[in-house]
């Protein structure tokens, strides 16, 4: 069964350092989402791509976060510089974009970020 | 702005009980509602998706209902098992095609 791949699974960094996360969606999925999930809370959407275009990045802290999906396939989320409050689980999801009513999101295993 | 609330926040039950988890949302202009399961430290696993035109969906021991006009969905788990222990999250796909999640219900089923 096809899965969403993410790496690394765990990342420990010091504040002010740069970090990058990678996501490879299920083959053929046009829509890709990046979420941040703080312990005990639901996922919060950071950025949504349709192919290589950004659909929504209204919740992305653009002073330190950036995301790209250059060829409309895999994607990278970067934080520079990292802050203590960025410690969270970063989740990637993809969907087929077959239509908003039937679009099922499939999630990867996530990257647990700890900022010291 | 869409807000999603899940009640209760936590639930602990003995094995075999039938359970109801609740999800409410403030803006009824949605395309679909999806229920997920999340095990500790893991990603989310899709359980059921209900389209806005549907009233319910069933998968095995799970049944999800949707009342769009009142902004509510319930997830019914029949004959709960210890393996059902996890956090259950609901997410609505709003009219702007932006998904919004609730904070989840943490479920423990003890033998």
HADDOCK unambig.tbl for C-alpha pairs under 7 A between the chains (distance, minus, plus):
assign (segid A and resid 41 and name CA) (segid B and resid 103 and name CA) 4.60 0.50 0.50
assign (segid A and resid 42 and name CA) (segid B and resid 101 and name CA) 5.60 0.50 0.50
assign (segid A and resid 42 and name CA) (segid B and resid 102 and name CA) 5.44 0.50 0.50
assign (segid A and resid 42 and name CA) (segid B and resid 103 and name CA) 4.12 0.50 0.50
assign (segid A and resid 42 and name CA) (segid B and resid 104 and name CA) 6.27 0.50 0.50
assign (segid A and resid 43 and name CA) (segid B and resid 101 and name CA) 6.17 0.50 0.50
assign (segid A and resid 91 and name CA) (segid B and resid 43 and name CA) 6.95 0.50 0.50
assign (segid A and resid 100 and name CA) (segid B and resid 31 and name CA) 5.84 0.50 0.50
assign (segid A and resid 100 and name CA) (segid B and resid 97 and name CA) 6.77 0.50 0.50
assign (segid A and resid 101 and name CA) (segid B and resid 31 and name CA) 4.70 0.50 0.50
assign (segid A and resid 101 and name CA) (segid B and resid 32 and name CA) 5.25 0.50 0.50
assign (segid A and resid 101 and name CA) (segid B and resid 51 and name CA) 5.25 0.50 0.50
assign (segid A and resid 101 and name CA) (segid B and resid 52 and name CA) 6.73 0.50 0.50
assign (segid A and resid 102 and name CA) (segid B and resid 51 and name CA) 6.34 0.50 0.50
assign (segid A and resid 104 and name CA) (segid B and resid 49 and name CA) 6.90 0.50 0.50
assign (segid A and resid 106 and name CA) (segid B and resid 46 and name CA) 6.77 0.50 0.50
assign (segid A and resid 107 and name CA) (segid B and resid 43 and name CA) 5.99 0.50 0.50
assign (segid A and resid 107 and name CA) (segid B and resid 44 and name CA) 5.60 0.50 0.50
assign (segid A and resid 107 and name CA) (segid B and resid 45 and name CA) 6.77 0.50 0.50
assign (segid A and resid 108 and name CA) (segid B and resid 43 and name CA) 5.70 0.50 0.50
assign (segid A and resid 109 and name CA) (segid B and resid 42 and name CA) 5.45 0.50 0.50
assign (segid A and resid 109 and name CA) (segid B and resid 43 and name CA) 4.25 0.50 0.50
assign (segid A and resid 110 and name CA) (segid B and resid 42 and name CA) 6.68 0.50 0.50
assign (segid A and resid 110 and name CA) (segid B and resid 43 and name CA) 5.60 0.50 0.50
